[in-house]
Each structure stands twice: as structure tokens, then as C-alpha cells.
């Protein structure tokens, strides 16, 4: 598959991941749940409450990650970097990267054929990294979470994809919320022996036990640039009691990277406000970033 075709799919996938991460900020959980023997929906639902704790859950529209390690992700970023003269990635470098990482090639094939949803509201969002839940009596289970929309999935037609504006998903979200709240069921998938805990590029078998533990209701949306999400660090390891990150090294890496990134954004905002107060034009407004 041409590298440019795969690369063109990534912005839409990334946009979905960003929006859903913002949706999930309101989750609050008490001190863990899940028994290693049997779990019923009633048992799980008794463990969910709103006590002020936050879970800044990172979720994506794709069902598995493109790479299996931090090193592979760095290689992917380097291979995807546009060349100065063409504005596109080096196809030979991308080809070599895919040859070294068959899991990335598998993701590229999935992205090539996966249907595009017409709305955030009918998209399933997946927590591709594994978490570890702990029950009151100390039992631990590895799990992966997902958000299943109550709205039926509808795929975009080729013409719709051609005509779609850059913000059509965001505008569709605003339009839908003006009519009614949107809902997703939160599903927890339980790992079984042999399921990969440390590699998010490996899907778990479809027959794994799933438990519907709660429901997420979105009533309104705000622009990222001016809303409360702008000043939040989307650290996937900011977790409530009873929930821990797994041994997946990508989780720790994301947490480590997001912190300085957040600090830089805040610093840029602070400098911009100071410049405005002094009557100067902020660098960001002129397209010149520090």
C-alpha cells in the first residue's frame, strides 16, 4: 500500500482519539472492582460512583495500536516526517519501517479498508492499552475498556469523504447535541491467560468476557481552544483508586511525554497573555512559535 495513503488516514484517527479523551475526563471510580472468578454487571455497577476522582482515559477509534514498542513508535514518527522538498514522507524509509515492523504493516492494511464513521456519536472508542483493576479483597484482573455507542454505526460513502470539511465531525457533534444527549456504554473486557498485556498492537480474541459496567452521557461540547480541556494534561496514568496502569511500557512513556508537552503549552499560553497585556502581538498569532 502507498505510504501516502496510510499517512493520509492518520489525521482523522488522531482527531477522534483527541475528542474521546476529552469525553472521558469525567469518569470517577471508587476503590476498584472485578473478581478473578466471576463478574456480573450488577457487581460491577455497584462499584461505580462519583466521588470526585478522575480517570483521564485515552481511547482511540482503532482497535489496536500501530506499533508494539516505544522504539518502534519513534521509528514510525521519523519515517512519517515529511521531506522538505516534497512535503511528504520518504516512501523508501516508510517501506523499510513497515518491513521491520509487521504489526505496523498489519495496521496499515486495516486502515486501508476500515470504514469511516459519519459521526463521533456512532463510533466505538477503544482503550488499546491494558489496565489492572483491583477488587476490595485484593483480587487483580487485567482489562481493556471500550465505549460502545448506542447510536448505530453508519459508514461514510466515498462521496461524503470527498466532500467532508476538516471540522465536519466536530460540527456534527455540536448539531447532534443540540437535539439530544449522546450515550455510550462502557464495556470492560477481561484478559485470559496468554493475552498480551504489554503489547497494544495485539488484539485480544473476540470471545473474551465483556461486562457493561456503566454508561457515559454527553450533554454538551466546548471548543478545545477555549474549553476546560485546554488546560488539562491528558496523562493516561492519572487513575482513580482501584485502577492501575499495566506493565505496558507505552503507558509510562505517554505519561512521561505528556507532562513536559503540557508544561510547554501552558508556557506558550502564559507568554501570549503577557504579550497581549503589554500590547504586543503574541508569537502564536503570527505563526512564529518559540
LOZA-511323 format. One record per residue (C-alpha): residue in three letters; x, y, z. Coordinates in steps of 0.25 Angstrom, whole numbers, plus 2048, in hexadecimal, padded with zeros to 3 digits. Example, Ala and Ser with C-alpha at 12.3 -4.5 7.8 and 13.67 -1.06 7.14 Angstrom:
residues 2
<r><type>ALA</type><px>831</px><py>7EE</py><pz>81F</pz></r>
<r><type>SER</type><px>837</px><py>7FC</py><pz>81D</pz></r>
***
This chain:
residues 290
<r><type>UNK</type><px>800</px><py>800</py><pz>800</pz></r>
<r><type>UNK</type><px>806</px><py>80E</py><pz>7FD</pz></r>
<r><type>UNK</type><px>80B</px><py>815</py><pz>809</pz></r>
<r><type>UNK</type><px>804</px><py>822</py><pz>806</pz></r>
<r><type>UNK</type><px>7F6</px><py>81B</py><pz>806</pz></r>
<r><type>UNK</type><px>7F9</px><py>815</py><pz>814</pz></r>
<r><type>UNK</type><px>7FE</px><py>822</py><pz>819</pz></r>
<r><type>UNK</type><px>7F2</px><py>82A</py><pz>814</pz></r>
<r><type>UNK</type><px>7E9</px><py>821</py><pz>81D</pz></r>
<r><type>UNK</type><px>7F0</px><py>825</py><pz>82A</pz></r>
<r><type>UNK</type><px>7EB</px><py>833</py><pz>82C</pz></r>
<r><type>UNK</type><px>7DD</px><py>82F</py><pz>82C</pz></r>
<r><type>UNK</type><px>7E0</px><py>823</py><pz>836</pz></r>
<r><type>UNK</type><px>7E8</px><py>82D</py><pz>83F</pz></r>
<r><type>UNK</type><px>7DD</px><py>837</py><pz>83F</pz></r>
<r><type>UNK</type><px>7D3</px><py>82C</py><pz>844</pz></r>
<r><type>UNK</type><px>7DD</px><py>828</py><pz>84F</pz></r>
<r><type>UNK</type><px>7DE</px><py>836</py><pz>854</pz></r>
<r><type>UNK</type><px>7CF</px><py>839</py><pz>855</pz></r>
<r><type>UNK</type><px>7CC</px><py>82C</py><pz>85C</pz></r>
<r><type>UNK</type><px>7D8</px><py>82E</py><pz>866</pz></r>
<r><type>UNK</type><px>7D0</px><py>83B</py><pz>86A</pz></r>
<r><type>UNK</type><px>7C3</px><py>834</py><pz>86B</pz></r>
<r><type>UNK</type><px>7C9</px><py>82A</py><pz>875</pz></r>
<r><type>UNK</type><px>7CF</px><py>834</py><pz>87F</pz></r>
<r><type>UNK</type><px>7C2</px><py>834</py><pz>888</pz></r>
<r><type>UNK</type><px>7C3</px><py>825</py><pz>88C</pz></r>
<r><type>UNK</type><px>7C4</px><py>823</py><pz>89B</pz></r>
<r><type>UNK</type><px>7C6</px><py>816</py><pz>8A1</pz></r>
<r><type>UNK</type><px>7C7</px><py>810</py><pz>8AF</pz></r>
<r><type>UNK</type><px>7D1</px><py>806</py><pz>8B4</pz></r>
<r><type>UNK</type><px>7D2</px><py>7FD</py><pz>8A9</pz></r>
<r><type>UNK</type><px>7C9</px><py>7F0</py><pz>8A5</pz></r>
<r><type>UNK</type><px>7CA</px><py>7E3</py><pz>89E</pz></r>
<r><type>UNK</type><px>7CB</px><py>7D5</py><pz>8A3</pz></r>
<r><type>UNK</type><px>7D5</px><py>7CB</py><pz>89C</pz></r>
<r><type>UNK</type><px>7CA</px><py>7C1</py><pz>89D</pz></r>
<r><type>UNK</type><px>7BD</px><py>7C7</py><pz>898</pz></r>
<r><type>UNK</type><px>7B8</px><py>7D5</py><pz>896</pz></r>
<r><type>UNK</type><px>7A9</px><py>7D9</py><pz>893</pz></r>
<r><type>UNK</type><px>7A4</px><py>7E6</py><pz>88E</pz></r>
<r><type>UNK</type><px>79D</px><py>7E8</py><pz>89C</pz></r>
<r><type>UNK</type><px>7AA</px><py>7E6</py><pz>8A3</pz></r>
<r><type>UNK</type><px>7B2</px><py>7F0</py><pz>89A</pz></r>
<r><type>UNK</type><px>7A7</px><py>7FB</py><pz>89A</pz></r>
<r><type>UNK</type><px>7A7</px><py>7FB</py><pz>8A9</pz></r>
<r><type>UNK</type><px>7B6</px><py>7FF</py><pz>8A9</pz></r>
<r><type>UNK</type><px>7B4</px><py>80C</py><pz>8A0</pz></r>
<r><type>UNK</type><px>7B1</px><py>819</py><pz>8A7</pz></r>
<r><type>UNK</type><px>7B4</px><py>828</py><pz>8A6</pz></r>
<r><type>UNK</type><px>7BD</px><py>82B</py><pz>8B2</pz></r>
<r><type>UNK</type><px>7C6</px><py>836</py><pz>8AB</pz></r>
<r><type>UNK</type><px>7D1</px><py>82C</py><pz>8A6</pz></r>
<r><type>UNK</type><px>7D5</px><py>82E</py><pz>897</pz></r>
<r><type>UNK</type><px>7D9</px><py>824</py><pz>88D</pz></r>
<r><type>UNK</type><px>7DF</px><py>82B</py><pz>881</pz></r>
<r><type>UNK</type><px>7DD</px><py>81F</py><pz>878</pz></r>
<r><type>UNK</type><px>7E4</px><py>81F</py><pz>86A</pz></r>
<r><type>UNK</type><px>7DB</px><py>818</py><pz>85F</pz></r>
<r><type>UNK</type><px>7DC</px><py>816</py><pz>850</pz></r>
<r><type>UNK</type><px>7D3</px><py>813</py><pz>845</pz></r>
<r><type>UNK</type><px>7DD</px><py>808</py><pz>840</pz></r>
<r><type>UNK</type><px>7DC</px><py>7FA</py><pz>847</pz></r>
<r><type>UNK</type><px>7EB</px><py>7F9</py><pz>849</pz></r>
<r><type>UNK</type><px>7F8</px><py>801</py><pz>848</pz></r>
<r><type>UNK</type><px>801</px><py>802</py><pz>83C</pz></r>
<r><type>UNK</type><px>80D</px><py>7FE</py><pz>843</pz></r>
<r><type>UNK</type><px>811</px><py>7F5</py><pz>84F</pz></r>
<r><type>UNK</type><px>81C</px><py>7FD</py><pz>856</pz></r>
<r><type>UNK</type><px>821</px><py>80B</py><pz>859</pz></r>
<r><type>UNK</type><px>82D</px><py>809</py><pz>850</pz></r>
<r><type>UNK</type><px>824</px><py>805</py><pz>844</pz></r>
<r><type>UNK</type><px>81B</px><py>811</py><pz>847</pz></r>
<r><type>UNK</type><px>828</px><py>81A</py><pz>846</pz></r>
<r><type>UNK</type><px>82B</px><py>814</py><pz>839</pz></r>
<r><type>UNK</type><px>81D</px><py>816</py><pz>834</pz></r>
<r><type>UNK</type><px>81E</px><py>825</py><pz>837</pz></r>
<r><type>UNK</type><px>82B</px><py>826</py><pz>830</pz></r>
<r><type>UNK</type><px>826</px><py>81E</py><pz>824</pz></r>
<r><type>UNK</type><px>81A</px><py>827</py><pz>823</pz></r>
<r><type>UNK</type><px>821</px><py>834</py><pz>824</pz></r>
<r><type>UNK</type><px>81E</px><py>83C</py><pz>817</pz></r>
<r><type>UNK</type><px>82A</px><py>83F</py><pz>80E</pz></r>
<r><type>UNK</type><px>82D</px><py>84E</py><pz>80C</pz></r>
<r><type>UNK</type><px>82D</px><py>84D</py><pz>7FD</pz></r>
<r><type>UNK</type><px>820</px><py>845</py><pz>7FB</pz></r>
<r><type>UNK</type><px>818</px><py>847</py><pz>808</pz></r>
<r><type>UNK</type><px>816</px><py>838</py><pz>808</pz></r>
<r><type>UNK</type><px>81D</px><py>82D</py><pz>810</pz></r>
<r><type>UNK</type><px>829</px><py>826</py><pz>809</pz></r>
<r><type>UNK</type><px>822</px><py>819</py><pz>803</pz></r>
<r><type>UNK</type><px>82E</px><py>811</py><pz>803</pz></r>
<r><type>UNK</type><px>830</px><py>814</py><pz>812</pz></r>
<r><type>UNK</type><px>822</px><py>811</py><pz>815</pz></r>
<r><type>UNK</type><px>823</px><py>804</py><pz>80D</pz></r>
<r><type>UNK</type><px>82F</px><py>800</py><pz>815</pz></r>
<r><type>UNK</type><px>828</px><py>803</py><pz>822</pz></r>
<r><type>UNK</type><px>81C</px><py>7FA</py><pz>81E</pz></r>
<r><type>UNK</type><px>825</px><py>7EF</py><pz>81B</pz></r>
<r><type>UNK</type><px>82C</px><py>7F0</py><pz>828</pz></r>
<r><type>UNK</type><px>81E</px><py>7F0</py><pz>830</pz></r>
<r><type>UNK</type><px>814</px><py>7E7</py><pz>82A</pz></r>
<r><type>UNK</type><px>80A</px><py>7EB</py><pz>835</pz></r>
<r><type>UNK</type><px>80B</px><py>7F9</py><pz>82F</pz></r>
<r><type>UNK</type><px>808</px><py>7F3</py><pz>821</pz></r>
<r><type>UNK</type><px>7FC</px><py>7EC</py><pz>827</pz></r>
<r><type>UNK</type><px>7F7</px><py>7F9</py><pz>82C</pz></r>
<r><type>UNK</type><px>7F9</px><py>800</py><pz>81E</pz></r>
<r><type>UNK</type><px>7F1</px><py>7F5</py><pz>818</pz></r>
<r><type>UNK</type><px>7E6</px><py>7F7</py><pz>822</pz></r>
<r><type>UNK</type><px>7E6</px><py>806</py><pz>820</pz></r>
<r><type>UNK</type><px>7E5</px><py>804</py><pz>811</pz></r>
<r><type>UNK</type><px>7D8</px><py>7FC</py><pz>811</pz></r>
<r><type>UNK</type><px>7D1</px><py>801</py><pz>81F</pz></r>
<r><type>UNK</type><px>7C4</px><py>809</py><pz>81C</pz></r>
<r><type>UNK</type><px>7C4</px><py>817</py><pz>821</pz></r>
<r><type>UNK</type><px>7B9</px><py>81B</py><pz>82A</pz></r>
<r><type>UNK</type><px>7AF</px><py>826</py><pz>827</pz></r>
<r><type>UNK</type><px>7B0</px><py>82B</py><pz>836</pz></r>
<r><type>UNK</type><px>7B7</px><py>82B</py><pz>843</pz></r>
<r><type>UNK</type><px>7A9</px><py>826</py><pz>848</pz></r>
<r><type>UNK</type><px>7A9</px><py>819</py><pz>841</pz></r>
<r><type>UNK</type><px>7B8</px><py>816</py><pz>843</pz></r>
<r><type>UNK</type><px>7BD</px><py>80B</py><pz>84C</pz></r>
<r><type>UNK</type><px>7C9</px><py>810</py><pz>854</pz></r>
<r><type>UNK</type><px>7D3</px><py>807</py><pz>85A</pz></r>
<r><type>UNK</type><px>7DD</px><py>807</py><pz>865</pz></r>
<r><type>UNK</type><px>7E8</px><py>800</py><pz>85E</pz></r>
<r><type>UNK</type><px>7F2</px><py>7FF</py><pz>86A</pz></r>
<r><type>UNK</type><px>7EF</px><py>7F5</py><pz>875</pz></r>
<r><type>UNK</type><px>7EB</px><py>7FA</py><pz>883</pz></r>
<r><type>UNK</type><px>7EB</px><py>7F2</py><pz>890</pz></r>
<r><type>UNK</type><px>7DF</px><py>7F2</py><pz>899</pz></r>
<r><type>UNK</type><px>7DF</px><py>7EE</py><pz>8A8</pz></r>
<r><type>UNK</type><px>7D3</px><py>7EA</py><pz>8B0</pz></r>
<r><type>UNK</type><px>7D0</px><py>7ED</py><pz>8BE</pz></r>
<r><type>UNK</type><px>7D6</px><py>7E0</py><pz>8C3</pz></r>
<r><type>UNK</type><px>7E3</px><py>7E2</py><pz>8BB</pz></r>
<r><type>UNK</type><px>7E0</px><py>7D9</py><pz>8AE</pz></r>
<r><type>UNK</type><px>7E6</px><py>7DF</py><pz>8A2</pz></r>
<r><type>UNK</type><px>7E2</px><py>7DE</py><pz>893</pz></r>
<r><type>UNK</type><px>7E8</px><py>7E3</py><pz>886</pz></r>
<r><type>UNK</type><px>7DD</px><py>7EA</py><pz>87E</pz></r>
<r><type>UNK</type><px>7DB</px><py>7F3</py><pz>872</pz></r>
<r><type>UNK</type><px>7D0</px><py>7FD</py><pz>871</pz></r>
<r><type>UNK</type><px>7C8</px><py>802</py><pz>865</pz></r>
<r><type>UNK</type><px>7BC</px><py>80B</py><pz>863</pz></r>
<r><type>UNK</type><px>7B1</px><py>805</py><pz>85A</pz></r>
<r><type>UNK</type><px>7A7</px><py>810</py><pz>854</pz></r>
<r><type>UNK</type><px>799</px><py>80E</py><pz>856</pz></r>
<r><type>UNK</type><px>797</px><py>815</py><pz>848</pz></r>
<r><type>UNK</type><px>798</px><py>80A</py><pz>83D</pz></r>
<r><type>UNK</type><px>7A5</px><py>80B</py><pz>834</pz></r>
<r><type>UNK</type><px>7A4</px><py>812</py><pz>827</pz></r>
<r><type>UNK</type><px>7AF</px><py>812</py><pz>81D</pz></r>
<r><type>UNK</type><px>7B3</px><py>81D</py><pz>814</pz></r>
<r><type>UNK</type><px>7B1</px><py>81C</py><pz>806</pz></r>
<r><type>UNK</type><px>7BD</px><py>81F</py><pz>7FC</pz></r>
<r><type>UNK</type><px>7B6</px><py>82C</py><pz>7F8</pz></r>
<r><type>UNK</type><px>7B4</px><py>830</py><pz>807</pz></r>
<r><type>UNK</type><px>7C2</px><py>82E</py><pz>80A</pz></r>
<r><type>UNK</type><px>7C6</px><py>837</py><pz>7FD</pz></r>
<r><type>UNK</type><px>7BC</px><py>842</py><pz>801</pz></r>
<r><type>UNK</type><px>7BF</px><py>842</py><pz>810</pz></r>
<r><type>UNK</type><px>7C5</px><py>84E</py><pz>816</pz></r>
<r><type>UNK</type><px>7D0</px><py>84D</py><pz>821</pz></r>
<r><type>UNK</type><px>7C7</px><py>850</py><pz>82C</pz></r>
<r><type>UNK</type><px>7BB</px><py>848</py><pz>828</pz></r>
<r><type>UNK</type><px>7BC</px><py>83E</py><pz>833</pz></r>
<r><type>UNK</type><px>7BC</px><py>849</py><pz>83E</pz></r>
<r><type>UNK</type><px>7B1</px><py>851</py><pz>837</pz></r>
<r><type>UNK</type><px>7A9</px><py>844</py><pz>836</pz></r>
<r><type>UNK</type><px>7AB</px><py>842</py><pz>845</pz></r>
<r><type>UNK</type><px>7A6</px><py>850</py><pz>848</pz></r>
<r><type>UNK</type><px>79A</px><py>84E</py><pz>83F</pz></r>
<r><type>UNK</type><px>796</px><py>841</py><pz>846</pz></r>
<r><type>UNK</type><px>798</px><py>846</py><pz>854</pz></r>
<r><type>UNK</type><px>78F</px><py>852</py><pz>851</pz></r>
<r><type>UNK</type><px>784</px><py>848</py><pz>84F</pz></r>
<r><type>UNK</type><px>786</px><py>83D</py><pz>85A</pz></r>
<r><type>UNK</type><px>791</px><py>838</py><pz>863</pz></r>
<r><type>UNK</type><px>79A</px><py>82D</py><pz>85D</pz></r>
<r><type>UNK</type><px>79D</px><py>820</py><pz>864</pz></r>
<r><type>UNK</type><px>7A8</px><py>815</py><pz>864</pz></r>
<r><type>UNK</type><px>7A8</px><py>808</py><pz>86C</pz></r>
<r><type>UNK</type><px>7B5</px><py>806</py><pz>874</pz></r>
<r><type>UNK</type><px>7BA</px><py>7F7</py><pz>871</pz></r>
<r><type>UNK</type><px>7C5</px><py>7F0</py><pz>879</pz></r>
<r><type>UNK</type><px>7CC</px><py>7E5</py><pz>872</pz></r>
<r><type>UNK</type><px>7D3</px><py>7DB</py><pz>87B</pz></r>
<r><type>UNK</type><px>7E0</px><py>7D5</py><pz>877</pz></r>
<r><type>UNK</type><px>7E3</px><py>7C6</py><pz>877</pz></r>
<r><type>UNK</type><px>7F0</px><py>7BE</py><pz>879</pz></r>
<r><type>UNK</type><px>7F8</px><py>7C1</py><pz>86C</pz></r>
<r><type>UNK</type><px>7F2</px><py>7CE</py><pz>869</pz></r>
<r><type>UNK</type><px>7FD</px><py>7D9</py><pz>866</pz></r>
<r><type>UNK</type><px>7FD</px><py>7E3</py><pz>872</pz></r>
<r><type>UNK</type><px>80A</px><py>7EB</py><pz>86D</pz></r>
<r><type>UNK</type><px>807</px><py>7EC</py><pz>85E</pz></r>
<r><type>UNK</type><px>7FC</px><py>7F5</py><pz>85A</pz></r>
<r><type>UNK</type><px>7FD</px><py>7F0</py><pz>84B</pz></r>
<r><type>UNK</type><px>7F8</px><py>7E3</py><pz>84F</pz></r>
<r><type>UNK</type><px>7E9</px><py>7E1</py><pz>84F</pz></r>
<r><type>UNK</type><px>7E2</px><py>7D8</py><pz>859</pz></r>
<r><type>UNK</type><px>7D9</px><py>7CD</py><pz>854</pz></r>
<r><type>UNK</type><px>7CB</px><py>7D1</py><pz>851</pz></r>
<r><type>UNK</type><px>7C5</px><py>7C7</py><pz>85B</pz></r>
<r><type>UNK</type><px>7CB</px><py>7CD</py><pz>867</pz></r>
<r><type>UNK</type><px>7C1</px><py>7D0</py><pz>872</pz></r>
<r><type>UNK</type><px>7BB</px><py>7DE</py><pz>872</pz></r>
<r><type>UNK</type><px>7B4</px><py>7E6</py><pz>87D</pz></r>
<r><type>UNK</type><px>7AB</px><py>7F2</py><pz>87B</pz></r>
<r><type>UNK</type><px>7AF</px><py>7FA</py><pz>887</pz></r>
<r><type>UNK</type><px>7A9</px><py>808</py><pz>885</pz></r>
<r><type>UNK</type><px>7A4</px><py>812</py><pz>87B</pz></r>
<r><type>UNK</type><px>7AA</px><py>81F</py><pz>876</pz></r>
<r><type>UNK</type><px>7A1</px><py>82A</py><pz>873</pz></r>
<r><type>UNK</type><px>7A6</px><py>836</py><pz>86B</pz></r>
<r><type>UNK</type><px>79D</px><py>842</py><pz>86C</pz></r>
<r><type>UNK</type><px>7A5</px><py>84E</py><pz>866</pz></r>
<r><type>UNK</type><px>7B3</px><py>850</py><pz>860</pz></r>
<r><type>UNK</type><px>7BC</px><py>85C</py><pz>860</pz></r>
<r><type>UNK</type><px>7C7</px><py>860</py><pz>857</pz></r>
<r><type>UNK</type><px>7D5</px><py>85B</py><pz>85B</pz></r>
<r><type>UNK</type><px>7DC</px><py>868</py><pz>859</pz></r>
<r><type>UNK</type><px>7D3</px><py>86F</py><pz>863</pz></r>
<r><type>UNK</type><px>7CC</px><py>864</py><pz>86B</pz></r>
<r><type>UNK</type><px>7D1</px><py>85D</py><pz>878</pz></r>
<r><type>UNK</type><px>7D9</px><py>852</py><pz>871</pz></r>
<r><type>UNK</type><px>7E3</px><py>85C</py><pz>86C</pz></r>
<r><type>UNK</type><px>7E9</px><py>85D</py><pz>87A</pz></r>
<r><type>UNK</type><px>7EA</px><py>84E</py><pz>87D</pz></r>
<r><type>UNK</type><px>7F5</px><py>845</py><pz>87C</pz></r>
<r><type>UNK</type><px>7F0</px><py>838</py><pz>875</pz></r>
<r><type>UNK</type><px>7F8</px><py>82F</py><pz>87E</pz></r>
<r><type>UNK</type><px>7F3</px><py>821</py><pz>87C</pz></r>
<r><type>UNK</type><px>7F9</px><py>81D</py><pz>889</pz></r>
<r><type>UNK</type><px>7F0</px><py>827</py><pz>891</pz></r>
<r><type>UNK</type><px>7E7</px><py>81C</py><pz>897</pz></r>
<r><type>UNK</type><px>7DD</px><py>81A</py><pz>8A2</pz></r>
<r><type>UNK</type><px>7DF</px><py>811</py><pz>8AD</pz></r>
<r><type>UNK</type><px>7DE</px><py>802</py><pz>8A9</pz></r>
<r><type>UNK</type><px>7E3</px><py>805</py><pz>89B</pz></r>
<r><type>UNK</type><px>7F2</px><py>804</py><pz>897</pz></r>
<r><type>UNK</type><px>7FA</px><py>804</py><pz>88B</pz></r>
<r><type>UNK</type><px>7FE</px><py>7F7</py><pz>886</pz></r>
<r><type>UNK</type><px>80D</px><py>7F3</py><pz>882</pz></r>
<r><type>UNK</type><px>80B</px><py>7F8</py><pz>874</pz></r>
<r><type>UNK</type><px>817</px><py>802</py><pz>873</pz></r>
<r><type>UNK</type><px>80F</px><py>80B</py><pz>869</pz></r>
<r><type>UNK</type><px>807</px><py>80F</py><pz>874</pz></r>
<r><type>UNK</type><px>812</px><py>814</py><pz>87C</pz></r>
<r><type>UNK</type><px>819</px><py>81B</py><pz>870</pz></r>
<r><type>UNK</type><px>80C</px><py>822</py><pz>86D</pz></r>
<r><type>UNK</type><px>80B</px><py>827</py><pz>87B</pz></r>
<r><type>UNK</type><px>819</px><py>82C</py><pz>87B</pz></r>
<r><type>UNK</type><px>818</px><py>833</py><pz>86E</pz></r>
<r><type>UNK</type><px>80A</px><py>83A</py><pz>870</pz></r>
<r><type>UNK</type><px>80F</px><py>841</py><pz>87D</pz></r>
<r><type>UNK</type><px>81A</px><py>849</py><pz>876</pz></r>
<r><type>UNK</type><px>811</px><py>84B</py><pz>86A</pz></r>
<r><type>UNK</type><px>806</px><py>851</py><pz>873</pz></r>
<r><type>UNK</type><px>810</px><py>85A</py><pz>87A</pz></r>
<r><type>UNK</type><px>815</px><py>85F</py><pz>86D</pz></r>
<r><type>UNK</type><px>807</px><py>862</py><pz>868</pz></r>
<r><type>UNK</type><px>804</px><py>86A</py><pz>875</pz></r>
<r><type>UNK</type><px>811</px><py>872</py><pz>874</pz></r>
<r><type>UNK</type><px>80D</px><py>876</py><pz>866</pz></r>
<r><type>UNK</type><px>7FF</px><py>87A</py><pz>86B</pz></r>
<r><type>UNK</type><px>805</px><py>882</py><pz>876</pz></r>
<r><type>UNK</type><px>80F</px><py>889</py><pz>86D</pz></r>
<r><type>UNK</type><px>803</px><py>88C</py><pz>863</pz></r>
<r><type>UNK</type><px>7FB</px><py>892</py><pz>86E</pz></r>
<r><type>UNK</type><px>807</px><py>89A</py><pz>873</pz></r>
<r><type>UNK</type><px>809</px><py>8A0</py><pz>865</pz></r>
<r><type>UNK</type><px>7FB</px><py>8A3</py><pz>863</pz></r>
<r><type>UNK</type><px>7FB</px><py>8AB</py><pz>871</pz></r>
<r><type>UNK</type><px>807</px><py>8B2</py><pz>86C</pz></r>
<r><type>UNK</type><px>800</px><py>8B6</py><pz>85F</pz></r>
<r><type>UNK</type><px>809</px><py>8AD</py><pz>856</pz></r>
<r><type>UNK</type><px>805</px><py>8A2</py><pz>84D</pz></r>
<r><type>UNK</type><px>807</px><py>894</py><pz>852</pz></r>
<r><type>UNK</type><px>810</px><py>88B</py><pz>84A</pz></r>
<r><type>UNK</type><px>806</px><py>881</py><pz>849</pz></r>
<r><type>UNK</type><px>7FD</px><py>88B</py><pz>842</pz></r>
<r><type>UNK</type><px>807</px><py>88E</py><pz>837</pz></r>
<r><type>UNK</type><px>80B</px><py>87F</py><pz>835</pz></r>
<r><type>UNK</type><px>818</px><py>881</py><pz>83C</pz></r>
<r><type>UNK</type><px>819</px><py>877</py><pz>847</pz></r>
<r><type>UNK</type><px>824</px><py>878</py><pz>852</pz></r>
***
